[in-house]
Amino acid sequence: MEEIQDKKMIIRIGRNTLSFTVPDPTDKEHPFNHEPYVVKGGISMAANLREALKTARLAAEPVRRVQVMVDTPAMLVPIEQFEEQDIDDLYSYTFAPSPEPRRMLFNVLPDLKAVCIFPVNKDLYGVVSDRYDNVQFIHAMAPMWRHLHQRSFTGHFNKLYACFQAGKVHLFVFQQNRFRFCNVFDASHARDALYFIIYVWKQLRLDAMHDELHMVGDIPEQEQLTDELKQYLEKVYVVNPVADFHLPTAAVVKGMPYDLLTLIVKGR
């Protein structure tokens, strides 16, 4: 049995989703316990989290460390230009002001020579901080960027990654140890995703015969989108997280976000 001092819990918070996950590396068939929480409309996410911490089964687990994975709009800054005291101003220049009070946080991505800046609702931050002493906030894209960056070194051709989650598609390309391109678009339907993928492909002047497109996450109308993309691109791949992470099929709960699986298996 894993010692309490080594045990951690992951709380993933999306726009309208909330879940608790406790990894258990000693169980090879079920290497983590996952519990989604049904978010109630009409009340804030902070109020939902406060209620979930009282009622969710995994929230009662004795853990020493907590990682809070949040899916909020993020911006990337080159690491050599990053100054912590500037993050509020930088973010405000990039995104529209928010009516909600927020706390600005950041994750350093040393292998990509970048820093990810992102906001967390102040009330939400307070709920977590009041409950736990050892808390680490992680942006949902950070584990995927690091994992897929490592994958990008295989083969000899460029790779465009398309990560789908919460009705959006994150498109990015790596060039050695940096981002060559990174942006996010609204794409809840296959037609929207097709347009943005081809638009970025052409903008970056990628080769339709040799370069590769890799798609991960909750892909809208996956079969249709894949078929349509193959009319324009020769190499289109859908990443299967079970195979990618060598997980037992029974371990993966349907609908689990790819970013959460990445954090569980690969860490931050």
C-alpha positions as CSV (number, residue, x, y, z in Angstrom):
1,M,0.0,0.0,0.0
2,E,1.3,3.4,-1.0
3,E,2.5,5.5,2.0
4,I,0.3,8.5,2.7
5,Q,3.4,10.8,2.5
6,D,3.9,9.7,-1.1
7,K,0.3,9.7,-2.1
8,K,-1.1,12.5,-4.3
9,M,-4.4,13.5,-5.8
10,I,-5.1,15.3,-9.1
11,I,-8.1,17.6,-9.2
12,R,-8.9,18.6,-12.8
13,I,-11.1,21.6,-13.3
14,G,-12.5,22.5,-16.7
15,R,-15.0,25.1,-17.8
16,N,-17.9,22.9,-16.8
17,T,-16.2,19.7,-15.6
18,L,-14.6,18.6,-12.3
19,S,-12.9,15.3,-11.4
20,F,-10.7,13.7,-8.8
21,T,-8.0,11.2,-9.6
22,V,-5.7,9.3,-7.2
23,P,-2.8,7.4,-8.9
24,D,-2.0,4.0,-7.5
25,P,1.3,2.8,-9.2
26,T,1.2,-0.5,-7.2
27,D,-1.9,-1.7,-9.1
28,K,-0.9,-2.7,-12.6
29,E,-4.4,-3.4,-13.8
30,H,-6.0,-0.2,-12.4
31,P,-3.1,2.3,-11.9
32,F,-5.4,5.1,-10.8
33,N,-8.8,5.7,-9.3
34,H,-10.9,8.3,-11.1
35,E,-14.1,10.0,-9.9
36,P,-15.9,12.6,-12.1
37,Y,-18.2,15.0,-10.2
38,V,-21.4,16.2,-11.8
39,V,-21.1,20.0,-11.9
40,K,-24.3,21.9,-10.9
41,G,-25.4,24.8,-13.1
42,G,-26.3,28.1,-11.6
43,I,-23.5,28.2,-9.0
44,S,-19.8,29.0,-9.4
45,M,-17.1,26.4,-10.0
46,A,-15.7,27.4,-6.6
47,A,-19.0,26.5,-4.9
48,N,-19.1,23.2,-6.9
49,L,-15.6,22.4,-5.7
50,R,-16.5,23.2,-2.1
51,E,-19.4,20.8,-2.3
52,A,-17.4,18.1,-4.1
53,L,-14.8,18.2,-1.4
54,K,-17.5,17.3,1.1
55,T,-19.2,14.6,-0.9
56,A,-16.8,13.0,-3.4
57,R,-15.4,9.6,-2.4
58,L,-11.8,10.3,-3.5
59,A,-11.8,13.8,-1.8
60,A,-11.8,11.9,1.5
61,E,-8.6,10.1,0.7
62,P,-5.6,10.9,3.0
63,V,-3.1,12.6,0.6
64,R,-0.1,14.7,1.1
65,R,0.2,16.3,-2.3
66,V,-2.4,17.8,-4.6
67,Q,-2.0,18.8,-8.2
68,V,-4.8,21.1,-9.5
69,M,-5.0,20.9,-13.3
70,V,-6.9,23.8,-14.8
71,D,-8.1,24.5,-18.3
72,T,-8.2,28.2,-18.7
73,P,-6.9,30.5,-21.6
74,A,-3.1,30.5,-21.5
75,M,-0.3,32.5,-23.1
76,L,3.3,31.5,-23.7
77,V,6.3,33.7,-23.1
78,P,9.9,32.9,-24.2
79,I,11.7,32.0,-21.0
80,E,14.5,34.5,-21.6
81,Q,11.9,37.3,-21.7
82,F,9.9,36.2,-18.7
83,E,9.6,38.4,-15.6
84,E,7.3,37.2,-12.9
85,Q,6.3,40.7,-11.9
86,D,5.0,41.4,-15.4
87,I,2.5,38.4,-15.7
88,D,-0.6,40.4,-14.9
89,D,0.1,43.1,-17.4
90,L,1.2,40.7,-20.1
91,Y,-1.9,38.6,-19.7
92,S,-4.2,41.7,-19.7
93,Y,-2.7,42.9,-22.9
94,T,-3.3,39.6,-24.6
95,F,-6.8,38.7,-23.3
96,A,-9.9,40.7,-22.6
97,P,-10.4,41.8,-18.9
98,S,-12.3,39.3,-16.8
99,P,-15.3,40.4,-14.6
100,E,-14.2,37.7,-12.1
101,P,-11.3,38.2,-9.7
102,R,-8.4,36.1,-10.7
103,R,-5.0,35.0,-9.6
104,M,-2.3,34.8,-12.2
105,L,0.0,31.7,-12.1
106,F,2.6,30.2,-14.4
107,N,4.4,27.0,-15.2
108,V,7.9,27.0,-16.5
109,L,8.6,24.6,-19.4
110,P,12.4,24.5,-19.4
111,D,12.7,21.8,-22.2
112,L,10.6,24.2,-24.5
113,K,12.3,27.4,-23.3
114,A,8.9,28.9,-22.5
115,V,6.7,29.9,-19.6
116,C,2.9,29.2,-19.6
117,I,0.9,32.0,-17.9
118,F,-2.7,31.3,-16.9
119,P,-5.4,32.6,-14.6
120,V,-7.2,30.8,-11.8
121,N,-10.4,32.2,-10.2
122,K,-9.5,33.7,-6.8
123,D,-12.4,32.0,-5.0
124,L,-11.4,28.6,-6.6
125,Y,-7.8,29.2,-5.6
126,G,-8.9,29.9,-2.0
127,V,-11.1,26.8,-1.7
128,V,-8.1,24.6,-2.7
129,S,-5.6,26.5,-0.6
130,D,-7.8,26.4,2.5
131,R,-8.2,22.6,2.2
132,Y,-4.7,21.5,1.3
133,D,-1.2,22.7,2.3
134,N,0.9,21.2,-0.5
135,V,-0.8,22.4,-3.7
136,Q,0.6,22.7,-7.2
137,F,-1.4,24.3,-10.0
138,I,-0.7,23.0,-13.5
139,H,-2.2,24.2,-16.8
140,A,-4.0,21.4,-18.6
141,M,-1.9,21.8,-21.8
142,A,1.5,21.8,-20.0
143,P,1.9,18.0,-19.7
144,M,0.7,17.5,-23.3
145,W,3.1,20.0,-24.7
146,R,6.0,18.3,-22.9
147,H,5.0,14.8,-23.8
148,L,4.3,15.6,-27.5
149,H,7.5,17.5,-27.8
150,Q,9.3,14.3,-26.9
151,R,7.3,12.5,-29.5
152,S,8.2,15.1,-32.1
153,F,11.8,13.8,-32.2
154,T,10.8,10.5,-33.8
155,G,11.1,10.4,-37.6
156,H,12.5,13.0,-40.0
157,F,9.5,15.2,-40.9
158,N,7.6,18.0,-39.3
159,K,4.6,17.2,-37.1
160,L,1.6,19.3,-36.6
161,Y,-0.3,18.4,-33.4
162,A,-4.0,18.9,-33.0
163,C,-5.3,18.5,-29.4
164,F,-9.0,18.6,-29.0
165,Q,-10.7,19.4,-25.7
166,A,-13.8,21.4,-24.5
167,G,-14.9,22.3,-28.0
168,K,-11.5,23.8,-29.0
169,V,-8.5,22.6,-31.0
170,H,-5.0,23.5,-29.9
171,L,-2.6,23.5,-32.8
172,F,1.2,23.5,-32.3
173,V,4.4,22.6,-34.0
174,F,7.8,22.2,-32.4
175,Q,11.1,23.2,-33.9
176,Q,14.0,21.6,-32.0
177,N,13.5,22.8,-28.4
178,R,11.0,25.6,-29.0
179,F,7.5,26.2,-30.3
180,R,7.4,27.1,-33.9
181,F,3.7,27.7,-33.8
182,C,1.0,27.5,-31.0
183,N,-2.6,28.7,-31.1
184,V,-6.1,27.6,-30.1
185,F,-9.3,27.8,-32.1
186,D,-13.0,27.1,-31.4
187,A,-13.8,23.8,-33.2
188,S,-16.7,21.9,-31.8
189,H,-17.6,20.5,-35.2
190,A,-15.5,18.6,-37.8
191,R,-15.9,21.3,-40.4
192,D,-14.4,24.0,-38.2
193,A,-11.5,21.8,-37.2
194,L,-10.8,20.9,-40.8
195,Y,-10.7,24.6,-41.8
196,F,-8.3,25.6,-39.0
197,I,-6.0,22.6,-39.5
198,I,-5.6,23.2,-43.2
199,Y,-5.3,26.9,-42.7
200,V,-2.4,26.5,-40.2
201,W,-0.8,23.7,-42.4
202,K,-0.7,26.1,-45.3
203,Q,0.4,29.1,-43.2
204,L,3.4,27.0,-42.0
205,R,4.1,25.7,-45.5
206,L,4.1,22.1,-44.4
207,D,4.5,19.4,-46.9
208,A,1.3,17.6,-47.7
209,M,3.1,14.4,-48.8
210,H,5.7,14.0,-46.1
211,D,4.9,16.0,-43.0
212,E,2.5,14.5,-40.4
213,L,-0.6,15.5,-38.6
214,H,-1.2,13.9,-35.2
215,M,-4.6,14.3,-33.5
216,V,-5.3,13.6,-29.8
217,G,-8.2,14.1,-27.4
218,D,-12.0,14.4,-27.8
219,I,-12.0,14.7,-31.6
220,P,-15.4,15.8,-33.0
221,E,-16.8,13.4,-35.6
222,Q,-13.5,11.6,-35.7
223,E,-14.1,9.3,-38.6
224,Q,-15.5,12.0,-40.8
225,L,-12.8,14.5,-39.9
226,T,-10.0,12.0,-40.5
227,D,-11.4,11.0,-43.9
228,E,-11.7,14.6,-45.0
229,L,-8.2,15.5,-43.8
230,K,-6.8,12.6,-45.9
231,Q,-8.1,14.2,-49.0
232,Y,-5.5,17.0,-48.4
233,L,-2.8,15.4,-46.3
234,E,-1.0,12.1,-46.8
235,K,-0.1,11.3,-43.2
236,V,-2.9,11.7,-40.7
237,Y,-2.7,9.9,-37.4
238,V,-5.1,9.6,-34.4
239,V,-3.2,9.0,-31.1
240,N,-4.7,6.2,-29.0
241,P,-3.9,7.0,-25.3
242,V,-4.1,3.3,-24.3
243,A,-1.4,2.4,-26.8
244,D,0.5,5.6,-26.4
245,F,0.9,5.2,-22.6
246,H,0.8,1.4,-22.6
247,L,-2.2,1.4,-20.2
248,P,-4.5,-1.5,-19.6
249,T,-7.7,-1.0,-21.5
250,A,-9.8,-1.5,-18.4
251,A,-7.9,1.3,-16.6
252,V,-9.1,4.1,-18.9
253,V,-12.5,5.5,-18.1
254,K,-14.4,6.6,-21.1
255,G,-14.2,10.4,-21.6
256,M,-11.1,10.9,-19.5
257,P,-9.2,13.9,-21.0
258,Y,-5.9,13.1,-22.7
259,D,-4.2,15.8,-20.7
260,L,-5.2,14.1,-17.4
261,L,-3.8,10.8,-18.6
262,T,-0.6,12.5,-19.7
263,L,-0.1,14.0,-16.2
264,I,-0.9,10.7,-14.5
265,V,1.6,8.7,-16.7
266,K,4.3,11.2,-17.6
267,G,4.0,13.6,-14.7
268,R,4.4,17.3,-15.2
